[in-house]
Amino acid sequence: MDEIVTKASQLAEDGDNVVLSPGFPSFDMFMNFEDRGVKFNEAIDKL
């Protein structure tokens, strides 16, 4: 998730919004949707 968020941050321009799509499959990378959201927020906090 850290790599994904970092890359999205690099590609985003001023005024862009980067969102985590709840409908996109995570391919068993996370325990559940809540875990995925926690990991996303943790990665955002590291920026």
C-alpha distance matrix in Angstrom:
0.0 3.8 5.4 5.0 6.1 8.5 9.9 10.5 12.1 14.2 15.4 16.2 19.8 21.6 22.0 19.1 16.8 13.2 12.6 10.5 13.1 14.2 16.3 13.9 13.6 10.5 12.8 12.9 9.4 10.0 13.5 14.1 13.3 13.7 11.2 8.5 10.0 10.2 6.6 6.3 9.5 8.9 6.5 9.4 11.9 11.1 12.1
3.8 0.0 3.8 5.5 5.3 6.0 8.6 9.9 10.5 12.3 14.3 15.3 18.6 20.3 21.2 18.7 17.0 13.7 14.0 12.7 15.8 17.3 19.6 17.3 17.2 14.3 16.4 16.5 12.9 13.4 16.6 17.4 16.5 16.4 13.8 11.6 12.4 11.7 8.2 7.8 9.8 8.3 5.0 8.0 10.0 8.2 9.1
5.4 3.8 0.0 3.8 5.6 5.1 6.1 8.5 9.8 10.6 12.3 14.2 17.6 19.9 21.1 18.4 17.2 13.9 14.7 13.6 16.3 18.3 20.0 17.2 17.2 14.5 16.2 17.0 13.6 15.0 18.6 19.4 18.5 19.0 16.5 13.9 15.0 15.0 11.4 10.6 13.1 12.0 8.5 10.7 13.1 11.1 11.0
5.0 5.5 3.8 0.0 3.8 5.5 5.3 6.1 8.6 10.0 10.7 12.1 15.8 18.2 18.9 15.8 14.3 10.7 11.3 10.2 12.8 15.1 16.6 13.9 14.4 12.3 14.5 15.9 12.8 14.1 17.8 17.8 16.5 17.4 15.5 12.3 13.2 14.1 10.9 9.1 12.1 12.1 8.8 10.2 13.4 12.3 11.8
6.1 5.3 5.6 3.8 0.0 3.8 5.5 5.1 6.1 8.6 9.9 10.3 13.8 15.6 16.3 13.5 11.9 8.6 9.7 9.5 12.8 15.1 17.4 15.3 16.4 14.4 17.2 18.2 15.0 15.5 18.8 18.5 16.7 17.0 15.4 12.4 12.2 12.8 10.1 7.5 9.6 9.9 6.4 6.8 10.2 9.5 8.5
8.5 6.0 5.1 5.5 3.8 0.0 3.8 5.5 5.1 6.3 8.8 10.0 13.1 15.1 16.6 14.3 13.6 10.9 12.9 13.2 16.4 18.9 21.0 18.7 19.6 17.5 19.9 20.9 17.6 18.4 21.8 21.9 20.3 20.4 18.6 15.8 15.7 15.9 12.9 10.8 12.3 11.8 8.1 8.4 11.0 9.2 7.4
9.9 8.6 6.1 5.3 5.5 3.8 0.0 3.8 5.3 5.1 6.3 8.6 12.0 14.7 16.3 13.6 13.4 10.7 12.9 13.3 15.9 18.8 20.3 17.7 18.8 17.2 19.3 21.0 18.0 19.4 23.0 22.9 21.3 22.0 20.4 17.1 17.4 18.2 15.3 12.9 15.0 15.0 11.3 11.5 14.5 13.0 11.0
10.5 9.9 8.5 6.1 5.1 5.5 3.8 0.0 3.8 5.4 5.1 6.0 9.7 12.3 13.2 10.2 9.7 7.0 9.5 10.6 13.2 16.4 18.0 15.9 17.7 16.6 19.3 21.1 18.4 19.3 22.8 22.1 19.8 20.7 19.6 16.2 15.9 17.2 14.9 11.8 13.7 14.7 11.3 10.5 14.0 13.4 11.1
12.1 10.5 9.8 8.6 6.1 5.1 5.3 3.8 0.0 3.8 5.5 5.3 8.2 10.1 11.6 9.5 9.5 7.9 10.9 12.6 15.7 18.8 20.9 19.1 20.9 19.6 22.4 23.9 20.9 21.4 24.7 24.1 21.8 22.0 21.0 17.9 17.0 17.8 15.6 12.6 13.4 14.1 10.8 9.2 12.1 11.5 8.4
14.2 12.3 10.6 10.0 8.6 6.3 5.1 5.4 3.8 0.0 3.8 5.7 8.0 10.7 13.1 11.2 12.2 10.9 14.1 15.8 18.5 21.8 23.4 21.2 23.0 21.7 24.1 25.8 22.8 23.8 27.3 26.9 24.9 25.3 24.0 20.9 20.4 21.1 18.6 15.9 17.0 17.2 13.7 12.6 15.2 13.8 10.7
15.4 14.3 12.3 10.7 9.9 8.8 6.3 5.1 5.5 3.8 0.0 3.8 6.5 10.0 11.9 9.5 10.9 9.8 13.1 14.9 17.1 20.6 21.8 19.7 21.8 21.1 23.5 25.7 23.1 24.3 27.8 27.1 24.7 25.7 24.7 21.3 20.8 22.2 19.9 16.8 18.3 19.2 15.8 14.6 17.6 16.8 13.7
16.2 15.3 14.2 12.1 10.3 10.0 8.6 6.0 5.3 5.7 3.8 0.0 3.8 6.8 8.2 5.8 7.5 7.5 11.2 13.8 16.1 19.7 21.2 19.6 22.2 21.7 24.6 26.6 24.1 24.8 28.0 26.9 24.2 24.8 24.4 21.0 19.9 21.4 19.7 16.2 17.2 18.6 15.5 13.5 16.5 16.4 13.2
19.8 18.6 17.6 15.8 13.8 13.1 12.0 9.7 8.2 8.0 6.5 3.8 0.0 3.8 6.2 5.5 8.7 10.1 13.8 16.9 19.0 22.6 24.2 22.9 25.6 25.3 28.3 30.3 27.8 28.3 31.5 30.2 27.4 27.8 27.6 24.4 22.9 24.3 22.9 19.4 19.8 21.3 18.5 16.0 18.6 18.6 15.1
21.6 20.3 19.9 18.2 15.6 15.1 14.7 12.3 10.1 10.7 10.0 6.8 3.8 0.0 3.8 5.6 8.8 11.1 14.7 18.1 20.4 23.7 25.6 24.9 27.7 27.4 30.6 32.3 29.9 29.9 32.9 31.4 28.4 28.4 28.5 25.5 23.5 24.8 23.8 20.2 19.9 21.6 19.2 16.2 18.3 18.8 15.2
22.0 21.2 21.1 18.9 16.3 16.6 16.3 13.2 11.6 13.1 11.9 8.2 6.2 3.8 0.0 3.8 6.6 9.9 13.0 16.7 18.7 21.8 23.7 23.5 26.6 26.7 30.0 31.8 29.6 29.4 32.1 30.2 26.9 27.0 27.6 24.6 22.4 23.9 23.5 19.7 19.4 21.6 19.7 16.4 18.7 19.9 16.6
19.1 18.7 18.4 15.8 13.5 14.3 13.6 10.2 9.5 11.2 9.5 5.8 5.5 5.6 3.8 0.0 3.8 6.6 9.9 13.4 15.3 18.6 20.3 19.8 23.0 23.1 26.4 28.3 26.2 26.2 29.0 27.2 24.0 24.5 24.9 21.7 19.8 21.7 21.0 17.2 17.5 19.8 17.6 14.8 17.6 18.7 15.7
16.8 17.0 17.2 14.3 11.9 13.6 13.4 9.7 9.5 12.2 10.9 7.5 8.7 8.8 6.6 3.8 0.0 3.8 6.4 10.1 12.1 15.2 17.3 17.0 20.2 20.3 23.8 25.5 23.5 23.2 25.8 23.7 20.4 20.8 21.5 18.4 16.3 18.4 18.0 14.2 14.4 17.2 15.4 12.5 15.6 17.2 14.7
13.2 13.7 13.9 10.7 8.6 10.9 10.7 7.0 7.9 10.9 9.8 7.5 10.1 11.1 9.9 6.6 3.8 0.0 3.8 7.0 9.5 12.7 14.9 14.1 17.0 16.8 20.2 21.9 19.8 19.7 22.4 20.6 17.5 18.2 18.4 15.1 13.5 15.7 14.8 11.0 12.0 14.7 12.6 10.4 13.9 15.2 13.2
12.6 14.0 14.7 11.3 9.7 12.9 12.9 9.5 10.9 14.1 13.1 11.2 13.8 14.7 13.0 9.9 6.4 3.8 0.0 3.8 6.1 9.1 11.5 11.3 14.3 14.3 18.0 19.4 17.8 17.2 19.7 17.5 14.2 15.0 15.8 12.5 10.7 13.5 13.2 9.6 10.9 14.0 12.6 10.9 14.4 16.2 15.0
10.5 12.7 13.6 10.2 9.5 13.2 13.3 10.6 12.6 15.8 14.9 13.8 16.9 18.1 16.7 13.4 10.1 7.0 3.8 0.0 3.8 6.2 8.9 8.4 10.9 10.7 14.5 15.7 14.2 13.6 16.0 13.9 10.7 12.0 12.6 9.1 8.0 11.3 10.8 7.7 9.9 12.9 11.7 11.1 14.6 16.2 15.8
13.1 15.8 16.3 12.8 12.8 16.4 15.9 13.2 15.7 18.5 17.1 16.1 19.0 20.4 18.7 15.3 12.1 9.5 6.1 3.8 0.0 3.8 5.4 5.6 8.9 10.0 13.5 15.2 14.7 14.2 16.3 13.7 10.5 12.7 13.8 10.5 10.0 13.7 13.5 10.9 13.3 16.3 15.3 14.9 18.3 19.9 19.5
14.2 17.3 18.3 15.1 15.1 18.9 18.8 16.4 18.8 21.8 20.6 19.7 22.6 23.7 21.8 18.6 15.2 12.7 9.1 6.2 3.8 0.0 3.8 5.7 8.0 9.3 12.7 13.8 13.8 12.6 14.0 10.9 7.5 10.1 11.8 9.1 8.9 12.6 13.2 11.4 13.6 16.6 16.4 16.4 19.3 21.2 21.5
16.3 19.6 20.0 16.6 17.4 21.0 20.3 18.0 20.9 23.4 21.8 21.2 24.2 25.6 23.7 20.3 17.3 14.9 11.5 8.9 5.4 3.8 0.0 3.8 6.4 9.1 11.9 13.7 14.5 14.0 15.3 12.3 9.7 12.9 14.5 11.8 12.3 16.0 16.2 14.6 17.2 19.9 19.4 19.6 22.8 24.4 24.4
13.9 17.3 17.2 13.9 15.3 18.7 17.7 15.9 19.1 21.2 19.7 19.6 22.9 24.9 23.5 19.8 17.0 14.1 11.3 8.4 5.6 5.7 3.8 0.0 3.8 6.5 9.2 11.6 12.1 12.5 14.6 12.4 10.4 13.7 14.3 11.1 12.4 15.9 15.2 13.6 16.8 19.0 18.0 18.6 22.0 23.0 23.0
13.6 17.2 17.2 14.4 16.4 19.6 18.8 17.7 20.9 23.0 21.8 22.2 25.6 27.7 26.6 23.0 20.2 17.0 14.3 10.9 8.9 8.0 6.4 3.8 0.0 3.8 5.6 8.1 9.3 10.2 12.2 10.6 9.7 13.3 13.3 10.6 12.9 15.9 14.9 14.3 17.7 19.4 18.5 19.9 22.9 23.7 24.2
10.5 14.3 14.5 12.3 14.4 17.5 17.2 16.6 19.6 21.7 21.1 21.7 25.3 27.4 26.7 23.1 20.3 16.8 14.3 10.7 10.0 9.3 9.1 6.5 3.8 0.0 3.8 5.6 5.7 6.9 9.6 8.9 8.7 11.8 10.8 8.1 11.2 13.5 12.0 12.0 15.6 16.7 15.8 17.7 20.6 21.0 21.9
12.8 16.4 16.2 14.5 17.2 19.9 19.3 19.3 22.4 24.1 23.5 24.6 28.3 30.6 30.0 26.4 23.8 20.2 18.0 14.5 13.5 12.7 11.9 9.2 5.6 3.8 0.0 3.8 5.5 8.0 10.3 10.5 11.4 14.5 13.1 11.2 14.6 16.5 14.7 15.3 18.9 19.5 18.6 20.9 23.6 23.7 24.7
12.9 16.5 17.0 15.9 18.2 20.9 21.0 21.1 23.9 25.8 25.7 26.6 30.3 32.3 31.8 28.3 25.5 21.9 19.4 15.7 15.2 13.8 13.7 11.6 8.1 5.6 3.8 0.0 3.8 5.4 7.0 8.2 10.2 12.8 11.0 10.1 13.8 15.0 13.6 15.0 18.3 18.5 18.2 20.9 23.1 23.2 24.8
9.4 12.9 13.6 12.8 15.0 17.6 18.0 18.4 20.9 22.8 23.1 24.1 27.8 29.9 29.6 26.2 23.5 19.8 17.8 14.2 14.7 13.8 14.5 12.1 9.3 5.7 5.5 3.8 0.0 3.8 7.1 8.7 10.3 12.1 9.5 8.2 12.0 12.8 10.6 12.2 15.6 15.3 14.8 17.7 19.8 19.7 21.3
10.0 13.4 15.0 14.1 15.5 18.4 19.4 19.3 21.4 23.8 24.3 24.8 28.3 29.9 29.4 26.2 23.2 19.7 17.2 13.6 14.2 12.6 14.0 12.5 10.2 6.9 8.0 5.4 3.8 0.0 3.8 5.5 7.4 8.6 5.9 5.7 9.4 9.9 8.7 10.8 13.6 13.7 14.0 16.8 18.5 18.9 20.9
13.5 16.6 18.6 17.8 18.8 21.8 23.0 22.8 24.7 27.3 27.8 28.0 31.5 32.9 32.1 29.0 25.8 22.4 19.7 16.0 16.3 14.0 15.3 14.6 12.2 9.6 10.3 7.0 7.1 3.8 0.0 3.8 7.2 7.9 5.9 7.5 10.6 10.8 10.7 13.2 15.4 15.5 16.6 19.2 20.5 21.3 23.6
14.1 17.4 19.4 17.8 18.5 21.9 22.9 22.1 24.1 26.9 27.1 26.9 30.2 31.4 30.2 27.2 23.7 20.6 17.5 13.9 13.7 10.9 12.3 12.4 10.6 8.9 10.5 8.2 8.7 5.5 3.8 0.0 3.8 5.4 5.3 6.4 8.8 10.1 10.8 12.5 14.5 15.6 16.8 18.7 20.3 21.7 23.6
13.3 16.5 18.5 16.5 16.7 20.3 21.3 19.8 21.8 24.9 24.7 24.2 27.4 28.4 26.9 24.0 20.4 17.5 14.2 10.7 10.5 7.5 9.7 10.4 9.7 8.7 11.4 10.2 10.3 7.4 7.2 3.8 0.0 3.8 5.5 5.0 6.2 8.7 9.9 10.5 12.4 14.3 15.4 16.6 18.5 20.3 21.8
13.7 16.4 19.0 17.4 17.0 20.4 22.0 20.7 22.0 25.3 25.7 24.8 27.8 28.4 27.0 24.5 20.8 18.2 15.0 12.0 12.7 10.1 12.9 13.7 13.3 11.8 14.5 12.8 12.1 8.6 7.9 5.4 3.8 0.0 3.8 5.4 5.1 6.2 8.7 9.8 10.6 12.3 14.3 15.4 16.6 18.7 20.7
11.2 13.8 16.5 15.5 15.4 18.6 20.4 19.6 21.0 24.0 24.7 24.4 27.6 28.5 27.6 24.9 21.5 18.4 15.8 12.6 13.8 11.8 14.5 14.3 13.3 10.8 13.1 11.0 9.5 5.9 5.9 5.3 5.5 3.8 0.0 3.8 5.4 5.1 6.2 8.5 9.9 10.5 12.3 14.3 15.4 16.8 19.1
8.5 11.6 13.9 12.3 12.4 15.8 17.1 16.2 17.9 20.9 21.3 21.0 24.4 25.5 24.6 21.7 18.4 15.1 12.5 9.1 10.5 9.1 11.8 11.1 10.6 8.1 11.2 10.1 8.2 5.7 7.5 6.4 5.0 5.4 3.8 0.0 3.8 5.5 5.2 6.1 8.7 9.9 10.6 12.4 14.3 15.6 17.3
10.0 12.4 15.0 13.2 12.2 15.7 17.4 15.9 17.0 20.4 20.8 19.9 22.9 23.5 22.4 19.8 16.3 13.5 10.7 8.0 10.0 8.9 12.3 12.4 12.9 11.2 14.6 13.8 12.0 9.4 10.6 8.8 6.2 5.1 5.4 3.8 0.0 3.8 5.4 5.0 6.2 8.6 9.9 10.6 12.4 14.5 16.0
10.2 11.7 15.0 14.1 12.8 15.9 18.2 17.2 17.8 21.1 22.2 21.4 24.3 24.8 23.9 21.7 18.4 15.7 13.5 11.3 13.7 12.6 16.0 15.9 15.9 13.5 16.5 15.0 12.8 9.9 10.8 10.1 8.7 6.2 5.1 5.5 3.8 0.0 3.8 5.4 5.2 6.1 8.6 9.9 10.6 12.6 14.9
6.6 8.2 11.4 10.9 10.1 12.9 15.3 14.9 15.6 18.6 19.9 19.7 22.9 23.8 23.5 21.0 18.0 14.8 13.2 10.8 13.5 13.2 16.2 15.2 14.9 12.0 14.7 13.6 10.6 8.7 10.7 10.8 9.9 8.7 6.2 5.2 5.4 3.8 0.0 3.8 5.5 5.0 6.2 8.6 9.9 10.8 13.1
6.3 7.8 10.6 9.1 7.5 10.8 12.9 11.8 12.6 15.9 16.8 16.2 19.4 20.2 19.7 17.2 14.2 11.0 9.6 7.7 10.9 11.4 14.6 13.6 14.3 12.0 15.3 15.0 12.2 10.8 13.2 12.5 10.5 9.8 8.5 6.1 5.0 5.4 3.8 0.0 3.8 5.5 5.2 6.3 8.7 10.1 11.3
9.5 9.8 13.1 12.1 9.6 12.3 15.0 13.7 13.4 17.0 18.3 17.2 19.8 19.9 19.4 17.5 14.4 12.0 10.9 9.9 13.3 13.6 17.2 16.8 17.7 15.6 18.9 18.3 15.6 13.6 15.4 14.5 12.4 10.6 9.9 8.7 6.2 5.2 5.5 3.8 0.0 3.8 5.4 5.0 6.2 8.8 10.3
8.9 8.3 12.0 12.1 9.9 11.8 15.0 14.7 14.1 17.2 19.2 18.6 21.3 21.6 21.6 19.8 17.2 14.7 14.0 12.9 16.3 16.6 19.9 19.0 19.4 16.7 19.5 18.5 15.3 13.7 15.5 15.6 14.3 12.3 10.5 9.9 8.6 6.1 5.0 5.5 3.8 0.0 3.8 5.4 5.1 6.5 9.3
6.5 5.0 8.5 8.8 6.4 8.1 11.3 11.3 10.8 13.7 15.8 15.5 18.5 19.2 19.7 17.6 15.4 12.6 12.6 11.7 15.3 16.4 19.4 18.0 18.5 15.8 18.6 18.2 14.8 14.0 16.6 16.8 15.4 14.3 12.3 10.6 9.9 8.6 6.2 5.2 5.4 3.8 0.0 3.8 5.4 5.2 7.0
9.4 8.0 10.7 10.2 6.8 8.4 11.5 10.5 9.2 12.6 14.6 13.5 16.0 16.2 16.4 14.8 12.5 10.4 10.9 11.1 14.9 16.4 19.6 18.6 19.9 17.7 20.9 20.9 17.7 16.8 19.2 18.7 16.6 15.4 14.3 12.4 10.6 9.9 8.6 6.3 5.0 5.4 3.8 0.0 3.8 5.4 5.5
11.9 10.0 13.1 13.4 10.2 11.0 14.5 14.0 12.1 15.2 17.6 16.5 18.6 18.3 18.7 17.6 15.6 13.9 14.4 14.6 18.3 19.3 22.8 22.0 22.9 20.6 23.6 23.1 19.8 18.5 20.5 20.3 18.5 16.6 15.4 14.3 12.4 10.6 9.9 8.7 6.2 5.1 5.4 3.8 0.0 3.8 5.5
11.1 8.2 11.1 12.3 9.5 9.2 13.0 13.4 11.5 13.8 16.8 16.4 18.6 18.8 19.9 18.7 17.2 15.2 16.2 16.2 19.9 21.2 24.4 23.0 23.7 21.0 23.7 23.2 19.7 18.9 21.3 21.7 20.3 18.7 16.8 15.6 14.5 12.6 10.8 10.1 8.8 6.5 5.2 5.4 3.8 0.0 3.8
12.1 9.1 11.0 11.8 8.5 7.4 11.0 11.1 8.4 10.7 13.7 13.2 15.1 15.2 16.6 15.7 14.7 13.2 15.0 15.8 19.5 21.5 24.4 23.0 24.2 21.9 24.7 24.8 21.3 20.9 23.6 23.6 21.8 20.7 19.1 17.3 16.0 14.9 13.1 11.3 10.3 9.3 7.0 5.5 5.5 3.8 0.0
